[in-house]
Amino acid sequence: MGSWSRGAVLELYRALLRAGRHLQYTDRNYYRRAVAREFRRCQALTVPEDKEEALKRGQFFLNSRLGGLM
């Protein structure tokens, strides 16, 4: 699969942050920091397969209603 564009990565980031606004039983600030920390950690990835896997993980987390947090 081709690499993700910068816009697609930013859209995933924004979608995860938007979804976190509706959390009821999880600290929203902690969630926001965790998402930002994970995206910063993944910025340093150099292997395309690792980048693809990280983005797929983020997409799965969003599609699974934040891993069951909502």
Predicted model as a PDB file, atoms N, CA, C, CB and O in Angstrom, pLDDT in the B-factor column:
MODEL        1                                                                  
ATOM      1  N   MET A   1       0.848  -1.182   0.000  1.00 48.00           N  
ATOM      2  CA  MET A   1       0.000   0.000   0.000  1.00 48.00           C  
ATOM      3  C   MET A   1       0.888   1.239   0.000  1.00 48.00           C  
ATOM      4  CB  MET A   1      -0.962   0.002   1.224  1.00 48.00           C  
ATOM      5  O   MET A   1       1.958   1.231   0.610  1.00 48.00           O  
ATOM      6  N   GLY A   2       0.467   2.283  -0.664  1.00 59.00           N  
ATOM      7  CA  GLY A   2       1.250   3.502  -0.744  1.00 59.00           C  
ATOM      8  C   GLY A   2       1.312   4.230   0.582  1.00 59.00           C  
ATOM      9  O   GLY A   2       0.513   3.985   1.486  1.00 59.00           O  
ATOM     10  N   SER A   3       2.275   5.128   0.678  1.00 70.00           N  
ATOM     11  CA  SER A   3       2.424   5.861   1.925  1.00 70.00           C  
ATOM     12  C   SER A   3       1.303   6.894   2.072  1.00 70.00           C  
ATOM     13  CB  SER A   3       3.802   6.546   1.985  1.00 70.00           C  
ATOM     14  O   SER A   3       0.701   7.331   1.091  1.00 70.00           O  
ATOM     15  N   TRP A   4       1.053   7.255   3.281  1.00 80.00           N  
ATOM     16  CA  TRP A   4       0.007   8.222   3.580  1.00 80.00           C  
ATOM     17  C   TRP A   4       0.531   9.624   3.324  1.00 80.00           C  
ATOM     18  CB  TRP A   4      -0.483   8.079   5.038  1.00 80.00           C  
ATOM     19  O   TRP A   4       1.711   9.900   3.539  1.00 80.00           O  
ATOM     20  N   SER A   5      -0.335  10.499   2.871  1.00 88.00           N  
ATOM     21  CA  SER A   5       0.071  11.879   2.657  1.00 88.00           C  
ATOM     22  C   SER A   5       0.071  12.619   3.999  1.00 88.00           C  
ATOM     23  CB  SER A   5      -0.869  12.581   1.635  1.00 88.00           C  
ATOM     24  O   SER A   5      -0.524  12.162   4.975  1.00 88.00           O  
ATOM     25  N   ARG A   6       0.730  13.735   4.025  1.00 91.00           N  
ATOM     26  CA  ARG A   6       0.766  14.558   5.240  1.00 91.00           C  
ATOM     27  C   ARG A   6      -0.645  14.964   5.647  1.00 91.00           C  
ATOM     28  CB  ARG A   6       1.642  15.815   5.024  1.00 91.00           C  
ATOM     29  O   ARG A   6      -0.975  14.960   6.833  1.00 91.00           O  
ATOM     30  N   GLY A   7      -1.472  15.311   4.678  1.00 93.00           N  
ATOM     31  CA  GLY A   7      -2.851  15.703   4.957  1.00 93.00           C  
ATOM     32  C   GLY A   7      -3.657  14.576   5.577  1.00 93.00           C  
ATOM     33  O   GLY A   7      -4.471  14.811   6.471  1.00 93.00           O  
ATOM     34  N   ALA A   8      -3.437  13.348   5.107  1.00 91.00           N  
ATOM     35  CA  ALA A   8      -4.170  12.201   5.655  1.00 91.00           C  
ATOM     36  C   ALA A   8      -3.752  11.929   7.097  1.00 91.00           C  
ATOM     37  CB  ALA A   8      -3.936  10.947   4.790  1.00 91.00           C  
ATOM     38  O   ALA A   8      -4.585  11.575   7.932  1.00 91.00           O  
ATOM     39  N   VAL A   9      -2.471  12.093   7.386  1.00 93.00           N  
ATOM     40  CA  VAL A   9      -1.987  11.891   8.757  1.00 93.00           C  
ATOM     41  C   VAL A   9      -2.581  12.963   9.678  1.00 93.00           C  
ATOM     42  CB  VAL A   9      -0.428  11.931   8.806  1.00 93.00           C  
ATOM     43  O   VAL A   9      -3.035  12.652  10.779  1.00 93.00           O  
ATOM     44  N   LEU A  10      -2.579  14.212   9.233  1.00 95.00           N  
ATOM     45  CA  LEU A  10      -3.162  15.287  10.035  1.00 95.00           C  
ATOM     46  C   LEU A  10      -4.655  15.079  10.236  1.00 95.00           C  
ATOM     47  CB  LEU A  10      -2.910  16.640   9.378  1.00 95.00           C  
ATOM     48  O   LEU A  10      -5.180  15.358  11.314  1.00 95.00           O  
ATOM     49  N   GLU A  11      -5.332  14.601   9.225  1.00 95.00           N  
ATOM     50  CA  GLU A  11      -6.769  14.335   9.345  1.00 95.00           C  
ATOM     51  C   GLU A  11      -7.032  13.240  10.375  1.00 95.00           C  
ATOM     52  CB  GLU A  11      -7.361  13.932   7.980  1.00 95.00           C  
ATOM     53  O   GLU A  11      -7.978  13.346  11.155  1.00 95.00           O  
ATOM     54  N   LEU A  12      -6.210  12.192  10.391  1.00 95.00           N  
ATOM     55  CA  LEU A  12      -6.340  11.136  11.395  1.00 95.00           C  
ATOM     56  C   LEU A  12      -6.100  11.713  12.785  1.00 95.00           C  
ATOM     57  CB  LEU A  12      -5.351   9.978  11.109  1.00 95.00           C  
ATOM     58  O   LEU A  12      -6.845  11.408  13.717  1.00 95.00           O  
ATOM     59  N   TYR A  13      -5.081  12.534  12.934  1.00 96.00           N  
ATOM     60  CA  TYR A  13      -4.772  13.171  14.216  1.00 96.00           C  
ATOM     61  C   TYR A  13      -5.958  14.007  14.701  1.00 96.00           C  
ATOM     62  CB  TYR A  13      -3.511  14.054  14.093  1.00 96.00           C  
ATOM     63  O   TYR A  13      -6.378  13.894  15.852  1.00 96.00           O  
ATOM     64  N   ARG A  14      -6.483  14.835  13.822  1.00 96.00           N  
ATOM     65  CA  ARG A  14      -7.626  15.679  14.184  1.00 96.00           C  
ATOM     66  C   ARG A  14      -8.860  14.848  14.510  1.00 96.00           C  
ATOM     67  CB  ARG A  14      -7.944  16.650  13.054  1.00 96.00           C  
ATOM     68  O   ARG A  14      -9.600  15.174  15.439  1.00 96.00           O  
ATOM     69  N   ALA A  15      -9.085  13.780  13.755  1.00 95.00           N  
ATOM     70  CA  ALA A  15     -10.245  12.922  14.008  1.00 95.00           C  
ATOM     71  C   ALA A  15     -10.129  12.246  15.375  1.00 95.00           C  
ATOM     72  CB  ALA A  15     -10.382  11.860  12.898  1.00 95.00           C  
ATOM     73  O   ALA A  15     -11.118  12.121  16.097  1.00 95.00           O  
ATOM     74  N   LEU A  16      -8.921  11.812  15.724  1.00 94.00           N  
ATOM     75  CA  LEU A  16      -8.727  11.202  17.049  1.00 94.00           C  
ATOM     76  C   LEU A  16      -8.968  12.220  18.159  1.00 94.00           C  
ATOM     77  CB  LEU A  16      -7.305  10.617  17.171  1.00 94.00           C  
ATOM     78  O   LEU A  16      -9.575  11.894  19.179  1.00 94.00           O  
ATOM     79  N   LEU A  17      -8.497  13.446  17.969  1.00 95.00           N  
ATOM     80  CA  LEU A  17      -8.734  14.474  18.976  1.00 95.00           C  
ATOM     81  C   LEU A  17     -10.217  14.832  19.071  1.00 95.00           C  
ATOM     82  CB  LEU A  17      -7.912  15.722  18.658  1.00 95.00           C  
ATOM     83  O   LEU A  17     -10.738  15.027  20.169  1.00 95.00           O  
ATOM     84  N   ARG A  18     -10.895  14.918  17.935  1.00 94.00           N  
ATOM     85  CA  ARG A  18     -12.335  15.203  17.945  1.00 94.00           C  
ATOM     86  C   ARG A  18     -13.107  14.105  18.654  1.00 94.00           C  
ATOM     87  CB  ARG A  18     -12.860  15.368  16.519  1.00 94.00           C  
ATOM     88  O   ARG A  18     -14.018  14.383  19.433  1.00 94.00           O  
ATOM     89  N   ALA A  19     -12.746  12.861  18.386  1.00 91.00           N  
ATOM     90  CA  ALA A  19     -13.439  11.735  19.011  1.00 91.00           C  
ATOM     91  C   ALA A  19     -13.230  11.746  20.521  1.00 91.00           C  
ATOM     92  CB  ALA A  19     -12.951  10.402  18.416  1.00 91.00           C  
ATOM     93  O   ALA A  19     -14.101  11.308  21.272  1.00 91.00           O  
ATOM     94  N   GLY A  20     -12.085  12.240  20.968  1.00 90.00           N  
ATOM     95  CA  GLY A  20     -11.799  12.287  22.389  1.00 90.00           C  
ATOM     96  C   GLY A  20     -12.641  13.299  23.149  1.00 90.00           C  
ATOM     97  O   GLY A  20     -12.726  13.235  24.376  1.00 90.00           O  
ATOM     98  N   ARG A  21     -13.254  14.218  22.447  1.00 90.00           N  
ATOM     99  CA  ARG A  21     -14.114  15.210  23.106  1.00 90.00           C  
ATOM    100  C   ARG A  21     -15.331  14.572  23.762  1.00 90.00           C  
ATOM    101  CB  ARG A  21     -14.569  16.258  22.103  1.00 90.00           C  
ATOM    102  O   ARG A  21     -15.909  15.144  24.686  1.00 90.00           O  
ATOM    103  N   HIS A  22     -15.719  13.404  23.295  1.00 87.00           N  
ATOM    104  CA  HIS A  22     -16.939  12.759  23.777  1.00 87.00           C  
ATOM    105  C   HIS A  22     -16.674  11.703  24.842  1.00 87.00           C  
ATOM    106  CB  HIS A  22     -17.670  12.130  22.624  1.00 87.00           C  
ATOM    107  O   HIS A  22     -17.582  10.967  25.227  1.00 87.00           O  
ATOM    108  N   LEU A  23     -15.442  11.626  25.318  1.00 86.00           N  
ATOM    109  CA  LEU A  23     -15.126  10.644  26.353  1.00 86.00           C  
ATOM    110  C   LEU A  23     -15.821  11.015  27.660  1.00 86.00           C  
ATOM    111  CB  LEU A  23     -13.599  10.544  26.563  1.00 86.00           C  
ATOM    112  O   LEU A  23     -15.871  12.185  28.039  1.00 86.00           O  
ATOM    113  N   GLN A  24     -16.349  10.014  28.334  1.00 85.00           N  
ATOM    114  CA  GLN A  24     -17.031  10.263  29.591  1.00 85.00           C  
ATOM    115  C   GLN A  24     -16.266   9.699  30.777  1.00 85.00           C  
ATOM    116  CB  GLN A  24     -18.419   9.677  29.552  1.00 85.00           C  
ATOM    117  O   GLN A  24     -16.234  10.318  31.840  1.00 85.00           O  
ATOM    118  N   TYR A  25     -15.653   8.545  30.615  1.00 85.00           N  
ATOM    119  CA  TYR A  25     -15.038   7.849  31.737  1.00 85.00           C  
ATOM    120  C   TYR A  25     -13.519   7.870  31.706  1.00 85.00           C  
ATOM    121  CB  TYR A  25     -15.507   6.438  31.767  1.00 85.00           C  
ATOM    122  O   TYR A  25     -12.873   7.206  32.517  1.00 85.00           O  
ATOM    123  N   THR A  26     -12.949   8.617  30.791  1.00 84.00           N  
ATOM    124  CA  THR A  26     -11.502   8.745  30.674  1.00 84.00           C  
ATOM    125  C   THR A  26     -11.158  10.225  30.717  1.00 84.00           C  
ATOM    126  CB  THR A  26     -10.970   8.078  29.361  1.00 84.00           C  
ATOM    127  O   THR A  26     -11.877  11.051  30.154  1.00 84.00           O  
ATOM    128  N   ASP A  27     -10.079  10.557  31.374  1.00 89.00           N  
ATOM    129  CA  ASP A  27      -9.633  11.939  31.459  1.00 89.00           C  
ATOM    130  C   ASP A  27      -9.301  12.450  30.058  1.00 89.00           C  
ATOM    131  CB  ASP A  27      -8.404  12.067  32.399  1.00 89.00           C  
ATOM    132  O   ASP A  27      -8.419  11.908  29.391  1.00 89.00           O  
ATOM    133  N   ARG A  28      -9.990  13.468  29.619  1.00 91.00           N  
ATOM    134  CA  ARG A  28      -9.806  13.985  28.260  1.00 91.00           C  
ATOM    135  C   ARG A  28      -8.408  14.555  28.048  1.00 91.00           C  
ATOM    136  CB  ARG A  28     -10.844  15.056  27.962  1.00 91.00           C  
ATOM    137  O   ARG A  28      -7.829  14.405  26.972  1.00 91.00           O  
ATOM    138  N   ASN A  29      -7.865  15.209  29.078  1.00 93.00           N  
ATOM    139  CA  ASN A  29      -6.516  15.774  28.947  1.00 93.00           C  
ATOM    140  C   ASN A  29      -5.476  14.675  28.802  1.00 93.00           C  
ATOM    141  CB  ASN A  29      -6.180  16.654  30.158  1.00 93.00           C  
ATOM    142  O   ASN A  29      -4.548  14.795  28.002  1.00 93.00           O  
ATOM    143  N   TYR A  30      -5.626  13.617  29.564  1.00 93.00           N  
ATOM    144  CA  TYR A  30      -4.708  12.481  29.446  1.00 93.00           C  
ATOM    145  C   TYR A  30      -4.797  11.881  28.043  1.00 93.00           C  
ATOM    146  CB  TYR A  30      -5.026  11.402  30.517  1.00 93.00           C  
ATOM    147  O   TYR A  30      -3.775  11.583  27.424  1.00 93.00           O  
ATOM    148  N   TYR A  31      -6.015  11.706  27.547  1.00 92.00           N  
ATOM    149  CA  TYR A  31      -6.220  11.141  26.210  1.00 92.00           C  
ATOM    150  C   TYR A  31      -5.539  12.019  25.167  1.00 92.00           C  
ATOM    151  CB  TYR A  31      -7.734  11.000  25.895  1.00 92.00           C  
ATOM    152  O   TYR A  31      -4.840  11.514  24.288  1.00 92.00           O  
ATOM    153  N   ARG A  32      -5.739  13.327  25.261  1.00 95.00           N  
ATOM    154  CA  ARG A  32      -5.156  14.251  24.290  1.00 95.00           C  
ATOM    155  C   ARG A  32      -3.630  14.191  24.314  1.00 95.00           C  
ATOM    156  CB  ARG A  32      -5.627  15.679  24.568  1.00 95.00           C  
ATOM    157  O   ARG A  32      -2.991  14.179  23.262  1.00 95.00           O  
ATOM    158  N   ARG A  33      -3.049  14.153  25.513  1.00 96.00           N  
ATOM    159  CA  ARG A  33      -1.598  14.053  25.631  1.00 96.00           C  
ATOM    160  C   ARG A  33      -1.082  12.721  25.087  1.00 96.00           C  
ATOM    161  CB  ARG A  33      -1.175  14.221  27.089  1.00 96.00           C  
ATOM    162  O   ARG A  33      -0.022  12.666  24.462  1.00 96.00           O  
ATOM    163  N   ALA A  34      -1.840  11.648  25.330  1.00 94.00           N  
ATOM    164  CA  ALA A  34      -1.418  10.330  24.843  1.00 94.00           C  
ATOM    165  C   ALA A  34      -1.421  10.281  23.321  1.00 94.00           C  
ATOM    166  CB  ALA A  34      -2.332   9.232  25.404  1.00 94.00           C  
ATOM    167  O   ALA A  34      -0.503   9.722  22.721  1.00 94.00           O  
ATOM    168  N   VAL A  35      -2.431  10.854  22.692  1.00 94.00           N  
ATOM    169  CA  VAL A  35      -2.496  10.894  21.226  1.00 94.00           C  
ATOM    170  C   VAL A  35      -1.324  11.715  20.682  1.00 94.00           C  
ATOM    171  CB  VAL A  35      -3.855  11.494  20.745  1.00 94.00           C  
ATOM    172  O   VAL A  35      -0.639  11.289  19.753  1.00 94.00           O  
ATOM    173  N   ALA A  36      -1.102  12.885  21.264  1.00 96.00           N  
ATOM    174  CA  ALA A  36      -0.001  13.739  20.801  1.00 96.00           C  
ATOM    175  C   ALA A  36       1.345  13.039  20.996  1.00 96.00           C  
ATOM    176  CB  ALA A  36      -0.012  15.092  21.552  1.00 96.00           C  
ATOM    177  O   ALA A  36       2.207  13.096  20.119  1.00 96.00           O  
ATOM    178  N   ARG A  37       1.526  12.383  22.136  1.00 96.00           N  
ATOM    179  CA  ARG A  37       2.784  11.675  22.423  1.00 96.00           C  
ATOM    180  C   ARG A  37       3.018  10.561  21.408  1.00 96.00           C  
ATOM    181  CB  ARG A  37       2.768  11.092  23.855  1.00 96.00           C  
ATOM    182  O   ARG A  37       4.137  10.380  20.928  1.00 96.00           O  
ATOM    183  N   GLU A  38       1.974   9.820  21.085  1.00 94.00           N  
ATOM    184  CA  GLU A  38       2.115   8.716  20.133  1.00 94.00           C  
ATOM    185  C   GLU A  38       2.450   9.237  18.730  1.00 94.00           C  
ATOM    186  CB  GLU A  38       0.822   7.876  20.093  1.00 94.00           C  
ATOM    187  O   GLU A  38       3.284   8.651  18.039  1.00 94.00           O  
ATOM    188  N   PHE A  39       1.815  10.320  18.307  1.00 95.00           N  
ATOM    189  CA  PHE A  39       2.124  10.880  16.993  1.00 95.00           C  
ATOM    190  C   PHE A  39       3.550  11.427  16.957  1.00 95.00           C  
ATOM    191  CB  PHE A  39       1.122  11.987  16.632  1.00 95.00           C  
ATOM    192  O   PHE A  39       4.238  11.280  15.947  1.00 95.00           O  
ATOM    193  N   ARG A  40       4.006  12.060  18.050  1.00 95.00           N  
ATOM    194  CA  ARG A  40       5.381  12.543  18.099  1.00 95.00           C  
ATOM    195  C   ARG A  40       6.374  11.386  18.041  1.00 95.00           C  
ATOM    196  CB  ARG A  40       5.610  13.369  19.364  1.00 95.00           C  
ATOM    197  O   ARG A  40       7.401  11.471  17.369  1.00 95.00           O  
ATOM    198  N   ARG A  41       6.058  10.306  18.751  1.00 94.00           N  
ATOM    199  CA  ARG A  41       6.935   9.135  18.749  1.00 94.00           C  
ATOM    200  C   ARG A  41       7.042   8.557  17.335  1.00 94.00           C  
ATOM    201  CB  ARG A  41       6.410   8.059  19.736  1.00 94.00           C  
ATOM    202  O   ARG A  41       8.120   8.141  16.910  1.00 94.00           O  
ATOM    203  N   CYS A  42       5.949   8.535  16.628  1.00 92.00           N  
ATOM    204  CA  CYS A  42       5.920   7.943  15.289  1.00 92.00           C  
ATOM    205  C   CYS A  42       6.545   8.850  14.231  1.00 92.00           C  
ATOM    206  CB  CYS A  42       4.493   7.622  14.899  1.00 92.00           C  
ATOM    207  O   CYS A  42       6.832   8.390  13.126  1.00 92.00           O  
ATOM    208  N   GLN A  43       6.760  10.113  14.542  1.00 91.00           N  
ATOM    209  CA  GLN A  43       7.429  11.005  13.595  1.00 91.00           C  
ATOM    210  C   GLN A  43       8.838  10.529  13.302  1.00 91.00           C  
ATOM    211  CB  GLN A  43       7.461  12.432  14.134  1.00 91.00           C  
ATOM    212  O   GLN A  43       9.347  10.739  12.202  1.00 91.00           O  
ATOM    213  N   ALA A  44       9.471   9.894  14.270  1.00 91.00           N  
ATOM    214  CA  ALA A  44      10.862   9.477  14.120  1.00 91.00           C  
ATOM    215  C   ALA A  44      11.007   8.161  13.356  1.00 91.00           C  
ATOM    216  CB  ALA A  44      11.503   9.344  15.480  1.00 91.00           C  
ATOM    217  O   ALA A  44      12.129   7.741  13.073  1.00 91.00           O  
ATOM    218  N   LEU A  45       9.909   7.512  13.021  1.00 90.00           N  
ATOM    219  CA  LEU A  45       9.987   6.243  12.297  1.00 90.00           C  
ATOM    220  C   LEU A  45      10.545   6.484  10.899  1.00 90.00           C  
ATOM    221  CB  LEU A  45       8.595   5.565  12.217  1.00 90.00           C  
ATOM    222  O   LEU A  45      10.176   7.448  10.229  1.00 90.00           O  
ATOM    223  N   THR A  46      11.439   5.598  10.467  1.00 90.00           N  
ATOM    224  CA  THR A  46      12.046   5.764   9.148  1.00 90.00           C  
ATOM    225  C   THR A  46      11.664   4.630   8.193  1.00 90.00           C  
ATOM    226  CB  THR A  46      13.561   5.840   9.278  1.00 90.00           C  
ATOM    227  O   THR A  46      11.652   4.821   6.977  1.00 90.00           O  
ATOM    228  N   VAL A  47      11.359   3.474   8.728  1.00 91.00           N  
ATOM    229  CA  VAL A  47      11.007   2.326   7.887  1.00 91.00           C  
ATOM    230  C   VAL A  47       9.548   2.481   7.428  1.00 91.00           C  
ATOM    231  CB  VAL A  47      11.212   0.969   8.664  1.00 91.00           C  
ATOM    232  O   VAL A  47       8.654   2.606   8.264  1.00 91.00           O  
ATOM    233  N   PRO A  48       9.303   2.473   6.123  1.00 90.00           N  
ATOM    234  CA  PRO A  48       7.938   2.672   5.619  1.00 90.00           C  
ATOM    235  C   PRO A  48       6.923   1.677   6.191  1.00 90.00           C  
ATOM    236  CB  PRO A  48       7.937   2.570   4.116  1.00 90.00           C  
ATOM    237  O   PRO A  48       5.771   2.040   6.426  1.00 90.00           O  
ATOM    238  N   GLU A  49       7.338   0.436   6.416  1.00 92.00           N  
ATOM    239  CA  GLU A  49       6.405  -0.556   6.955  1.00 92.00           C  
ATOM    240  C   GLU A  49       5.998  -0.195   8.378  1.00 92.00           C  
ATOM    241  CB  GLU A  49       7.031  -1.960   6.923  1.00 92.00           C  
ATOM    242  O   GLU A  49       4.850  -0.407   8.768  1.00 92.00           O  
ATOM    243  N   ASP A  50       6.930   0.348   9.156  1.00 92.00           N  
ATOM    244  CA  ASP A  50       6.619   0.765  10.523  1.00 92.00           C  
ATOM    245  C   ASP A  50       5.651   1.941  10.525  1.00 92.00           C  
ATOM    246  CB  ASP A  50       7.902   1.137  11.276  1.00 92.00           C  
ATOM    247  O   ASP A  50       4.724   1.997  11.333  1.00 92.00           O  
ATOM    248  N   LYS A  51       5.880   2.881   9.607  1.00 91.00           N  
ATOM    249  CA  LYS A  51       4.978   4.029   9.495  1.00 91.00           C  
ATOM    250  C   LYS A  51       3.570   3.571   9.135  1.00 91.00           C  
ATOM    251  CB  LYS A  51       5.498   5.026   8.445  1.00 91.00           C  
ATOM    252  O   LYS A  51       2.589   4.019   9.728  1.00 91.00           O  
ATOM    253  N   GLU A  52       3.485   2.679   8.163  1.00 92.00           N  
ATOM    254  CA  GLU A  52       2.188   2.169   7.712  1.00 92.00           C  
ATOM    255  C   GLU A  52       1.468   1.459   8.856  1.00 92.00           C  
ATOM    256  CB  GLU A  52       2.367   1.211   6.515  1.00 92.00           C  
ATOM    257  O   GLU A  52       0.264   1.636   9.040  1.00 92.00           O  
ATOM    258  N   GLU A  53       2.201   0.659   9.619  1.00 93.00           N  
ATOM    259  CA  GLU A  53       1.614  -0.072  10.744  1.00 93.00           C  
ATOM    260  C   GLU A  53       1.098   0.891  11.819  1.00 93.00           C  
ATOM    261  CB  GLU A  53       2.648  -1.037  11.351  1.00 93.00           C  
ATOM    262  O   GLU A  53       0.024   0.677  12.379  1.00 93.00           O  
ATOM    263  N   ALA A  54       1.856   1.941  12.103  1.00 92.00           N  
ATOM    264  CA  ALA A  54       1.441   2.914  13.104  1.00 92.00           C  
ATOM    265  C   ALA A  54       0.167   3.634  12.668  1.00 92.00           C  
ATOM    266  CB  ALA A  54       2.561   3.925  13.361  1.00 92.00           C  
ATOM    267  O   ALA A  54      -0.726   3.863  13.483  1.00 92.00           O  
ATOM    268  N   LEU A  55       0.081   3.988  11.396  1.00 92.00           N  
ATOM    269  CA  LEU A  55      -1.109   4.668  10.896  1.00 92.00           C  
ATOM    270  C   LEU A  55      -2.313   3.738  10.877  1.00 92.00           C  
ATOM    271  CB  LEU A  55      -0.856   5.220   9.500  1.00 92.00           C  
ATOM    272  O   LEU A  55      -3.433   4.163  11.163  1.00 92.00           O  
ATOM    273  N   LYS A  56      -2.090   2.479  10.544  1.00 92.00           N  
ATOM    274  CA  LYS A  56      -3.189   1.510  10.584  1.00 92.00           C  
ATOM    275  C   LYS A  56      -3.696   1.320  12.009  1.00 92.00           C  
ATOM    276  CB  LYS A  56      -2.738   0.162  10.000  1.00 92.00           C  
ATOM    277  O   LYS A  56      -4.897   1.175  12.236  1.00 92.00           O  
ATOM    278  N   ARG A  57      -2.762   1.321  12.975  1.00 92.00           N  
ATOM    279  CA  ARG A  57      -3.150   1.206  14.385  1.00 92.00           C  
ATOM    280  C   ARG A  57      -4.025   2.387  14.800  1.00 92.00           C  
ATOM    281  CB  ARG A  57      -1.900   1.127  15.288  1.00 92.00           C  
ATOM    282  O   ARG A  57      -5.037   2.208  15.478  1.00 92.00           O  
ATOM    283  N   GLY A  58      -3.637   3.580  14.395  1.00 92.00           N  
ATOM    284  CA  GLY A  58      -4.425   4.776  14.702  1.00 92.00           C  
ATOM    285  C   GLY A  58      -5.799   4.726  14.063  1.00 92.00           C  
ATOM    286  O   GLY A  58      -6.795   5.087  14.691  1.00 92.00           O  
ATOM    287  N   GLN A  59      -5.856   4.283  12.826  1.00 93.00           N  
ATOM    288  CA  GLN A  59      -7.142   4.172  12.122  1.00 93.00           C  
ATOM    289  C   GLN A  59      -8.029   3.124  12.794  1.00 93.00           C  
ATOM    290  CB  GLN A  59      -6.919   3.809  10.630  1.00 93.00           C  
ATOM    291  O   GLN A  59      -9.231   3.340  12.950  1.00 93.00           O  
ATOM    292  N   PHE A  60      -7.450   1.995  13.191  1.00 92.00           N  
ATOM    293  CA  PHE A  60      -8.218   0.962  13.886  1.00 92.00           C  
ATOM    294  C   PHE A  60      -8.756   1.489  15.207  1.00 92.00           C  
ATOM    295  CB  PHE A  60      -7.355  -0.285  14.125  1.00 92.00           C  
ATOM    296  O   PHE A  60      -9.910   1.242  15.556  1.00 92.00           O  
ATOM    297  N   PHE A  61      -7.918   2.216  15.943  1.00 90.00           N  
ATOM    298  CA  PHE A  61      -8.326   2.784  17.226  1.00 90.00           C  
ATOM    299  C   PHE A  61      -9.515   3.711  17.033  1.00 90.00           C  
ATOM    300  CB  PHE A  61      -7.158   3.541  17.886  1.00 90.00           C  
ATOM    301  O   PHE A  61     -10.453   3.693  17.829  1.00 90.00           O  
ATOM    302  N   LEU A  62      -9.482   4.514  15.989  1.00 91.00           N  
ATOM    303  CA  LEU A  62     -10.586   5.444  15.709  1.00 91.00           C  
ATOM    304  C   LEU A  62     -11.831   4.676  15.287  1.00 91.00           C  
ATOM    305  CB  LEU A  62     -10.186   6.456  14.609  1.00 91.00           C  
ATOM    306  O   LEU A  62     -12.926   4.969  15.766  1.00 91.00           O  
ATOM    307  N   ASN A  63     -11.681   3.697  14.396  1.00 91.00           N  
ATOM    308  CA  ASN A  63     -12.834   2.949  13.896  1.00 91.00           C  
ATOM    309  C   ASN A  63     -13.464   2.048  14.942  1.00 91.00           C  
ATOM    310  CB  ASN A  63     -12.430   2.125  12.715  1.00 91.00           C  
ATOM    311  O   ASN A  63     -14.645   1.713  14.848  1.00 91.00           O  
ATOM    312  N   SER A  64     -12.680   1.652  15.944  1.00 90.00           N  
ATOM    313  CA  SER A  64     -13.226   0.778  16.980  1.00 90.00           C  
ATOM    314  C   SER A  64     -13.751   1.600  18.166  1.00 90.00           C  
ATOM    315  CB  SER A  64     -12.154  -0.223  17.456  1.00 90.00           C  
ATOM    316  O   SER A  64     -13.797   1.123  19.300  1.00 90.00           O  
ATOM    317  N   ARG A  65     -14.136   2.819  17.880  1.00 80.00           N  
ATOM    318  CA  ARG A  65     -14.654   3.735  18.898  1.00 80.00           C  
ATOM    319  C   ARG A  65     -13.660   3.882  20.032  1.00 80.00           C  
ATOM    320  CB  ARG A  65     -16.005   3.244  19.438  1.00 80.00           C  
ATOM    321  O   ARG A  65     -13.984   3.687  21.204  1.00 80.00           O  
ATOM    322  N   LEU A  66     -12.442   4.229  19.652  1.00 75.00           N  
ATOM    323  CA  LEU A  66     -11.336   4.506  20.577  1.00 75.00           C  
ATOM    324  C   LEU A  66     -10.997   3.296  21.421  1.00 75.00           C  
ATOM    325  CB  LEU A  66     -11.680   5.678  21.481  1.00 75.00           C  
ATOM    326  O   LEU A  66     -10.703   3.420  22.610  1.00 75.00           O  
ATOM    327  N   GLY A  67     -11.037   2.143  20.816  1.00 68.00           N  
ATOM    328  CA  GLY A  67     -10.641   0.925  21.508  1.00 68.00           C  
ATOM    329  C   GLY A  67     -11.568   0.544  22.641  1.00 68.00           C  
ATOM    330  O   GLY A  67     -11.153  -0.131  23.583  1.00 68.00           O  
ATOM    331  N   GLY A  68     -12.816   0.966  22.560  1.00 59.00           N  
ATOM    332  CA  GLY A  68     -13.786   0.645  23.598  1.00 59.00           C  
ATOM    333  C   GLY A  68     -13.866   1.699  24.691  1.00 59.00           C  
ATOM    334  O   GLY A  68     -14.563   1.501  25.686  1.00 59.00           O  
ATOM    335  N   LEU A  69     -13.166   2.818  24.524  1.00 56.00           N  
ATOM    336  CA  LEU A  69     -13.223   3.868  25.550  1.00 56.00           C  
ATOM    337  C   LEU A  69     -14.531   4.638  25.530  1.00 56.00           C  
ATOM    338  CB  LEU A  69     -12.076   4.831  25.368  1.00 56.00           C  
ATOM    339  O   LEU A  69     -14.917   5.247  26.527  1.00 56.00           O  
ATOM    340  N   MET A  70     -15.218   4.608  24.384  1.00 49.00           N  
ATOM    341  CA  MET A  70     -16.466   5.373  24.287  1.00 49.00           C  
ATOM    342  C   MET A  70     -17.641   4.484  24.557  1.00 49.00           C  
ATOM    343  CB  MET A  70     -16.610   6.026  22.916  1.00 49.00           C  
ATOM    344  O   MET A  70     -18.783   4.943  24.523  1.00 49.00           O  
TER     345      MET A  70                                                      
ENDMDL                                                                          
END                                                                             
